[in-house]
């Protein structure tokens, strides 16, 4: 059994520019009130593991982008976020 609590990058986020589905390991990181529980057993494959999808939501990364209209930072809104408990790292995928 893997010890997810001891993994040093558990709270980190990885940017991948190949897909348009995002993986989050903790639903507390998502926008409140928008979590939709998965209605049937669906899994994501990661190496030899099959990880159960708990649900779907939206994530906002505050001040995550440089704004083109000013010198301030803009919020990054992620749609199509999948929640997978115990996934080692949060992955943001760019389409």
N, C-alpha and C positions, 0 to 999 in steps of 0.2 A: 504494500500500500504506500502511495506517495504521501509525504508530509508537506502539504501545501503551505502550512503556516511558516515553515522554515525557508521557503524559497525567497531569495533576496529581491527579486524583481516583481513580486506579487502586486504592488501598487503602481508599477510602471506602465507606460503606454507605448506601443510600437506603431509607427506609421508604415503602412504597406500600400503601394499604389497600383494594385492589381485587381481589386474586387470592390464591391459596394455594400458589403455586409460587415458590420462591426461586432466584435466579441468583447464582452465585459464580464468580469468575474464576480461582481457584487452589485446587486440591484440598488443598493444605497447610493451608488455613484450616478444614478439616473435622475431624470427630471421627476419630481414628486407627482404622484397621481396619474401617471401615464403608462404604468407597467401593465402589460396584458399577459396573463398566464398562458402558457402553451396549452392548447386544447387536446393534444395527443402526444404520445412519445415520439420525439424526433431527436436525432443525435447528430453531433459534429464529430468527425474523425480527426484525431490528432496523433500522428504516429500510429501506435498499436492500440491506443485508447479510443473508446467511444464515450463521449461526454453528453449527458442529457441536457437538452435545451429547456430551461425553466420558463422562459417567456421572452417578450419583445418590448422595446420601448424606444425612447429618444434620449440622447445625452447632450448636454450643453457644456462645452469647455469654455469657461469664462476667460475672456481676454486671450484666446488661443490663436488669433490671426492678426497680422498687421493690416490695418485699414488703409485702403487706397485714397480715401477722401480726407484723411487727417493723419496726424502723427500718433493718434491713440490706437489701442488694440481693440479688435472686434471679437465678439463671441463666435465660436464655432459650433454649429448645430449639426448633430449626427442623427440621421434617420436610420431605420433598419438596424437597430442595435439588438443583438441576441445576448441573453443572459445565460451564462454557463457557470454554475457554482464550482469553485475549485480550479478554474482555468488559470494557468500560471501567470499570464500577462494579458493586459488589456490591449486589443488590437484595433486600430483605426485603419480602415481600408479606403483608398481613394480610387474612384471610378474614372 
